[in-house]
Amino acid sequence: QAQLVESGGGLVQAGGSLRLSCAASRIILSTNGVAWHRQAPGKQREWVATVASGGATNYAASVMSRFRVWRDNEENTVYLQMTSLQPQDTAVYYCTTSFRGRAYWGQGTQVTVSS
């Protein structure tokens, strides 16, 4: 079964760091861009960052210089390093990609930042 699985979320104090992983099964992540999105309670899902198939990255203004996204094609995994976390970063984080004409989303991983 083709799927994406996020991991690495948890509870962290403000100013702390977390590294999220997006591991793919039966999906070759190197063929397309992979994006991270997040959804906070009561808010719409928002885009966070993208790593293109060639490795180029883009970030939302709210996370620029604090988050870093990269891919490890050998591990077929994409990572999101989050630093200087703030309570407003609290959300469920999802990774998504397209493969063979179909969009895939993971189940999400919860990130909670306490003040």
C-alpha angles and dihedrals in degrees: 000000000000112000149142120231122196123202140163101072123133147123118309136166121248110280092030132118139234134182118215124200130205110197122188130214119196088351122101104219094191092070096067144019119278122213134196120215132177137202123202121201111284093004136101121260111267134197116249110175144337134208114199124220089260093050101259113142138209130188139196112251091245093063101030112132092010101065130050127193127194141155133233105202094187090058092038087228136124122209135204115199111198121193135173088027118196132196089256088064089067107121146106108278121214134186122210139183142161123243127176092348097311131104119229130197128186124230092254136242124239120239117189122183117193123206 
